[in-house]
Amino acid sequence: MSANRPFQFTIHKDIRKAWTLPARFYADPAVYDVCRSQVFAKSWQFVGDIELVKVPGQLHPLTLLEGCLDEPLLLTRDTKDVVRCMSNVCTHRGNLVIETPGNERFLRCRYHGRRFGLDGKFQHMPEFEGVEGFPCEKDDLPAIPFGEWGPLLFASLDPVCSLEEFLAPMKERVGWLPLHEFKFEPSRSRDYLIKANWALYCDNYLEGFHIPFIHAGLNETLDYGNYRTELYPWCNLQLGIAKEGEECFELPSDSPDYGERVGAYYYWLYPNLMFNFYPWGLSINVVKPLSHALTRVSFLSYVWRADRIGAGAGAALDRVEREDEVVVEATQRGIQSRFYDRGRYSPLREQGTHHFHRLLAESLGGKDDGG
């Protein structure tokens, strides 16, 4: 496989006829490298919440999808109270402009003193007298596509769609939740290191098929018979219906789910974000590829109703994660077998995984010829 001929495959649009991703997708380092540019560089990523830049002058450097994209970015709130996202690389010699969070009146690169406004616009450079055509727009810090949903912040290097389009199905369904009341809880947040390809982790998340076999505790709280998946252009939803007596949402009357015992809204956003809404709040899972066979998953908990944490589908997230980790790592070993290439989908239970694979095929240039 060369850069001019990237790895391509097709996934039949009819799930009843389709075969799954080729095993090579999960096992070949060259395929992983293509995904970095063709999938992740074009994706929207969750970068934190508004508390990072709460007041004018506040700065927060970050690395976008560390270990995969490794793009240095900077969040600022300028003097006009506008939150911005920009490149954190100095336009002089490429040094990082800001290395630690803080509160400043302007941005100054400590290497040679180049100065920028909190909006990223070039302001001053010492010892540059006589330079022709200077300064120009290329001396400003490039603005990065950026947006907000309530207190939640998102950025992308080269997005394939607008953030509004990306988030629309989720906002329309659960937009009634008071996200500004959700508070990040570090003590309930942690990272997991998984010896498997990032897409295998997503495959597993995207189907409830394995719940009765792998998650005995979760299966006790959810009504598996009524578990269902809904597909949208850039995301899908797994709706977890709670059994009688189990914790569920108190839904507004204008909700399309009003009258149902919804215990969890499991949203997956292409390619690597999970927004899991529970009656106690929100667990955001960010799947961070580190190599073709190593993945870090960050669980970020935003608590809304602390009194409801210990019950229902969102009560034992660590246990569920560890159960998933074991089976995903076993699958990573299995797909490297000389006797395995592709499998088939359950039309009833694996619509989400099929949807994911079709989006991957499109991102990597596979022809949508129905086969």
N, C-alpha and C positions, 0 to 999 in steps of 0.2 A: 504494500500500500504506500503510495506517495502522496505528497501534499496536493498534487494536481489531480489525483484520483483517490479521493477519500473513501473510507469504508461506507458502502451503501447497501441497503437492504430494503425490502418492502414488507409491510404487514397488511394482510388482506383486510379490507374495510368491514367485511362480514365476519364477525367473531366466530361463527359456526364453521367457517372455512379456514380461518387464520392459523398460522403457526407462530410461536413466540419468537423472541429475539434469538439470533444465533448465539451459541455459547461463546463464540469468539469475542462478542461485544464485551463480555464480562472479564475475559482472560487476557486480552491483548493490550499491552501498554500503548501501542500506536493508536488504537481506537480511543483509548482514554485521552490521549493528547488531542485528537480531533475534537472530542467532546468539549474540551476546555475552550476552544475557540468558537465552535459552531453551536454549542448548546449553552454553556455557562456565561460566556462573554455577552450573549444576547438576552440574558434572562434578567428578571427583576429579583433583587435580593433584599431580605429584611436586614436593616443595618442598626436597629436599636429603637429607642423611644425618645420622646421629646425632652425627658429629664436630662439627657446628655447635653443639650444646649437650651437651657430653660430661660436664661436671661440674656439681654444684649451684651455682646462682647465675649460670650462663652464660646470656646473652641473644643472640638473633640476629634483627634485624628483616629483613623481606623484603617484596617486592611480588609478590602472587599474579598470575601470568600478565601480566607487565609489557607494556604496549602494547595490551592487550585488556581485561582486568578491572581492572588497576591497583589492586587492593585491598591496603592496608597491613596486614600481619600481623606477629605477633611470636611467635617460638619461645622458650620458657624451660625451664629445668630447676630446679624449686623445691627448697626445703630438704629435702623428703621424697624427693628424687631422682626426681620424676615429671616427665616431659616434657609440656609443654602448648603449645597453639597458641591465640592470642587475637587480637582486634582490636588494632591498634597506634595507635588513634585515641583521644585523651583524651576522656572523657565530659563534660568541662567546656565547652571551646570548639572541640574538633575538631583540636587540634594533634597532630602525631606525638609519641607518648610517648617512644619510643627511636629514635634516629637512627643509631647505630653499634653494632656488636657489642661486648660487654663482659662483665664479671662483677660483679654487684651483689647487695646484700641485699634490695633492693626496687626498684620502678619509680617514677621521679619525672618528671612532665612539667615541662620547664624553662620553660614559658610562665608559669604561675601557681603552680607548686609542688604540684599535686595528686599524691598518692602512692597507689600500689597495691602489693599483695603480688605475689610472683612467680607466684601463681596467678590474678592479675588482679583480686582482690577489692579494693574501695576501702578505703583505710586512713585518709587524712587530707587535709584541704583548709584552708589558711589563710584567714582573713578571711571565714568563712562562718557566723559566729554569727547566729542568728535566722532562718535559712532553714528554712521549714516542710517537713516530710516528707523531711528530708535527714539522712543518706544513705539511699538505697534501692537495690534491685537494679539499676536503670538507671544507677547510678553506678559499677558494676563494669565492667571491660572484657569485652565479650561473648566467650564461648568459641566457638571455631570447630571444626566437625566435623573430626576429626583421627585419624590412625592410623599404625601402623608395620608394616612387613614386614621383619623382621630389622633391619638398620641404615637402611633406606630409609623416608623420611617422606612422608606424603600429607596433603593438606588439601582441603576443599571448602566453598564458601559455602552451598550448599543442595542436598545430594546427592540424586540420584534413587534411589540404592540404598546399602546399607551398603558400607564398604570391604571387608569380608570377602567379600561377594557379588561385588564388582568384581574382586578379585584371585584368587578361589578356583580357577578353572581353571589359572592360571599357577602358583600355589603347589602344587597337586596334581601337576602335571606335572614341575616343576623344583625343587620344594621340597627335594630332596636336596642341592642345591648349597649349600656353606658360605658364605652371603652375608656373614657377619661377617669372612671372610677377604678379601673383595673391597675393594680400596683405591682411592679416587678418585685419578686421575692427571691433574692439570691440563695437563701437557705434551701429552697425547693427546686433549684436549678442546678444542672450538672452536665458534664460531657461524658460521652461513651465512645470508646475506641473499638471499632469493629473490623475484624480481618476479613473484609469482603468488599466487593465492588459497590459503589454508591447506588447503582441502579437496582441491584438485587435487594438492597434495603427498601427502596421505593416500591419494587414489585410486591414485596411482602406486605408493606403498609396498605397497598391499594386494593387488597381483597380481604373480605371477612371470611373467606373460605376456610382459613386455617384456625379460626377462633375456637371451634369446639375441640380441635385436636391439640392445640398448643397452649391456649389460655383458659384453663379450667375456671379460674377465679372470675375473669371477665365474662366468660360464658354464663356464669350464674347470675349476672346482672343484666345482660342484654337479651332481648328476644330475637334469637338467631333467625327464626322463621320470617320475621318482619324487617330484618336488616336489608337495606337496599342502597344502590349506588345511582347517582345522577351525574350525567356528563355535561360539561360546558367547554367552550373553545380552549381555554387555557387552564382549566382546573376541573376537579370533580369532587363530589360530596358523597361520603358514606354516612348515611343517617342511622344512628344507633338508637333503637327503640328500647326503652327500659321495661323490664318485667314489672309486674304489679308489686308494689311495696318498695321498689328501688327509687333512688334519687332521680328526679327529672326536672326539666325547665318549667317555669311558670310562664307560658307563652302568651303574648298579646293577642287579642282577638283578631287582628288583621294579619297574623302570621299564617302562611300557607299550611303550617303544621299544627295549627290550633286544634285542640281536641286529641292530639297524640301525645304519648308519654315519651318525649324525646330525652334520652339520657346523654347523648353526645352528638355534636356536629363535627365530623372528621373531614376537614378540607385539605386537599392536596393541591398545591399550585406549582405548575410546571417550571423547572424540572425537579426541585429539591426542597420545597417548603411544605410544612404541615402546620395547619392552624386548627387545633383541637379545642373546641368550645365545650365546657362542662358547666353544670350549675354553679360550681365554685369559681369559675373564671376561664382562663385561657392558657393552654400549653402550646408554645410555638416550638416546633422541631425544625432545626436547620441541618440538613444533610450536607456535610462538607467533604468532598472527595479529596483524598491525600495522595492516592496513586490508583492504579487499576485494581488493586486488591486491598486497599486500606481506606477506611472512612471514619471521620469523626462526626458524631451526631450531638448537637447541642440542644438540650431540653431547657427552655426558658419559661418559667412560670409567672403568670400575671394573675394575681389573686383579686377576686371581686367579693365573694362571699366566703370568708374564712370558716364560718360555721358549717359549711357544706363540703369541706375538703375530704373528710374521712369516709364518704359513702359514694356508691354508684360507680359508673364506668371510669371516672377519673380518680378513683381512690388509691389505686396501687400501680402508678405509672412506672416506678422503678422495677417492680416485679415483671410487668408486661414487657418492658424493654429488654430485660435480661433473658426472658423466654424467647423473644424475637431474635436477639443477638445469637443465641445458640443455633437456631435453625438456619439463619441467614449465613453464618459462617460454615455450617455443614453444606449448604447449597453451593457456596463458593468453591469448596473442595470438589463437590460433585460435578459441577459444570466443566471442570477441566478433564473429565474422563474422555478417553478416546472413543467411547461408545455413545456419547450424548452430543446432540447438535441442537435440535429445537423440539419443543413440545406443543401441546394444544391448550386451548382455553376452555374453562367452564363458561358457557354462555350466561348462566344464571349468577355465578359468583365472581367472575374475573373480568367484568366489564372495565373496571378502573385500570387494571394492569394492561389490558388490550389498548385502551385509550392512551396510556402513557407510551406504549411501544409505537403506536402510530405517530404520535408527536415526535418521538425520537427519530423515526424513519424520515419524517418530513424535514427535520432540522439537519439531518445528514445527507439530504439530497436524494433520498429514495423516491422512485416514481410511484405515484398513487394510481396504479393501473388496476387496482382491485385484486391484486394477487401478490 
